[in-house]
């Protein structure tokens, strides 16, 4: 195997690696978008639960008084 063949193999390997990195980057971006969406949903759920707890607490206080 000559020097040119070794260089060609190295260049080919770098190109393949670059393609894999680009695909991985896209996957990571998609996962990040999903995580952000789930975070927003959890925040909304927390707010809903908090409002429900406050309402239940007020109802308990009103029933005792």
Secondary structure, 3 states (H helix, E strand, C coil): CCHHHHHHHHHHHHHHHHHHHHHHHHHHHHHHHHHHHHHHHHHHHHHHHHHHHHHHHHHHHHHHC
